[in-house]
Amino acid sequence: MPVVTTVARATDLLSIAQRYAADPDEWAFAPRFDPVKRWYGRLAVAGDHEVWLLTWLPGQGTDLHDHGGSAGAFTVVSGELVEQTVQGGRLVSSAYGPGEGHRFGAHFVHRIVNASDKPAVTVHAYGPALAAMTRYRLHDGRLSVESVTSAGADW
């Protein structure tokens, strides 16, 4: 008699981000742009994930960071973003335009920046919901922890 195993299907965070990105009329609020810092707002939360709307004016970006053990994905609604990851001790860039996105696992370290001259809007999904973020510094080809921030206390 064959052995039947059940494997829990992981939440497809990129599909979730794309679904929200495709229907901005259903967002609970409109995106806003802040000239001083990136703007963000949480669109939805469920038992196994959450969804955020982020805006990026030209030049705005993040530090190198991970998502504290949460996996994630993002998709670009409008504009263009550059994602930088550390490979071989140096930053490697990938550009994403409207409809494009990227999924990543827990503890994935990256940096995102709007290097274009136009504003950008993105939708991000994380599973489980973000509890912490670790910020890093790249020096002489090595990552070192700069800080750890916590949900509810720091954002």
N, C-alpha and C positions, 0 to 999 in steps of 0.2 A: 504494500500500500504506500503511495507517495506521501511524502511529508509536505504539508502545506504551511507556508510561513506567511505572516502578514507583516508588511513593512509600512510604517506610517509614511504617508506622502508629505514631503516638506512643502511648506507654503512657497508658491512661486512669487517671490517678491517683485520681480521685474514685471510680471503680468499684472500684478496689483497696481504698481506705479503707472503702467501704461493705461490701464483701465481708467484710473482717476484723471490722468493727463488728457485722455480723449474726450472727457465730458466736463469742461470747466463750468458749464451752466449748473451743474450739480454741486459745485463747491459751496461751502457754507459762507465763504467770504471771498472777496476779490484780492488778488495779489497787490501788495503795496511795495513801494521802493523807498529805501532809506538811504540818503546820500552819505551817511556816516558809517553804517554797518549793514551787513546782509540782513534782510528781513526774512522771517520764517513764521509759519503758523501751522498747527496740527489740524489736518483735515479729518482724520478718523482714527479710531482706536478699536481694536478687536482683541479677542483672547490671545491670539498668536502673532499679532503684528500691529503696527501703527503707520500712518501715512502723513507726510509733511509736505507743505508747499513752501518753496524757497524762491527768493528773487535775488538777482545779482546785477548790480550796475557795473559798467566797465571798470576793471581793476579790482573789484571785490573778489575775495577768495577766502579759503580756509588755511589754517596751519596744517602740517602733516598730522593726521589723527587716525585713530581707529574708533570703533563704535562699542567698545567695552564688552565684547562678547556677542553682540547682536550681528546677525547677517544683514545684508541690505541690498538695495538696488535703487537706481535713479533713472529717470528718463527726462529728456529735455522737451519742454513744451514749446518754447520759443527762444531764439538767440542761439548762442554757441558757448560751450564750456570746454575747458581743457582739464583733464584729470591727469595728475602726476602720481606715479607709483615708484617705489624704490626697487631697483633691480641692479644687482651687481654693485651696490654701494653708490649708485647715482640715480637721479630722477629721470624717468622715461615718461614722455607725454603722449596722450591720446586725446583727440578732439571729438566732440559729440555735438551734433546739430539736432534740429527738430525731429522728434520721433525716434531718436537714437538713445540708447541707454546702456547701462552696465550693471550686472549683478555681482555681488562679492560675498565672501564668507566672513564668518566671525574673525575678529582680530586682523582684518585686512587694513593695511595702512595706506592712506592716499591723501592727496591734496587736490582741491578743486578751485579753479580760478576762471573768472570771465576775462579772458585776454583780448576780447573783441572790443569794438567801439559801440556796440549796441547792448541794451539790457537783455537779460536772460531770465527765464522762468523754468523751474524744474519741480518735479514731483519725486519724493523719496519715500521708500517703504523700508521698514526695519522689523525684523522678527528675531527674538521677542522685542517688545517695546524697549527703546533706549533707557538704560539705567545709568550709564556712565560713558564718558569719552576720555580717551587718553591722547594727549598731544605730545608730539615728538619733535626732535631736532635732528637733522642730518649733518654730521660733522666728520670730515675725513672718511667718508664712506660708511659711517656707522650711525645707527639710530640710538638716541638716548631719550628717556622720558623727561618731558618738560613739566607736565602737570596732568592731573586727573580731575575731571569735573563730574558732578553728579546731577542727574535729573531731579527737578524739584528744588534744588539748592542753587544751581548755577545757570539753569535755563528753564 
